Every structure is written in structure tokens, then in C-alpha cells.
């Protein structure tokens, strides 16, 4: 009788683990996907805000200037201001994702890759916009 009860408990626990272990892996994959989407979405928001504001400042001409508050998300591998393009390289579970925005003018300056809120100043010059952290 005691052997039968122990066997029944073993079967119940085995079935529970057979259900919970795959469910745990599935939920973990969903959470990783959500985190990756969240990081890329935040990076896109920052890049779009910077790009559209750069275009606006450049269209106003010198000495137009604007200061924005921009959030740099977690896991930013690199931020590049390359000719007319803001490029954020974001680390995700599937590798590096590039988030970029191409402006109408050349860019000059620097943005930090450390996560956080920054006051970014955009200043128009005759043929480029200077990007700097205040």
C-alpha cells in the first residue's frame, strides 16, 4: 500500500514538471522578446526625436538652437553620428540591431552611450547641425 501511494505521488509530480518546465521556457522567451522590443522601441523614439528636431533646427538656419531631453535606453553598444545619420546599435538577444534616422543635413558632435536621460543641445550652423550634451 505504501509503495502504491509513493508511486502515485511520483506520477503526479512528474506530470506537474512535464507541464511546468516547457511553460517556464515559453514564458522566458516571451519576456526576452518583450525586453528586446522595448529597448528597440525606446531607441527608435530617441533617434526619431533627435532626427526630426535636427531637421527643424537646420530649416530655421543659424543661430537656431534647441535643447531636448532624450532617453538613451539600456544595452546601447554604440551611438554614431555618421554624415547625415543618427545610428544607435542596440544589443538584443538575437545580436546587434541598428536603429537609425537620416537627416537632411550633416551632423557633428557626440552622444554618450550610457543609459539615462540627457539634455541634448542642437545648434544650427551654415552647413551642419552640432549635437552636444548639456
Helices and strands as residue ranges (DSSP letters): H 2-60, E 65-72, E 76-82, E 85-92, E 95-102, E 106-109, E 116-124, E 128-133
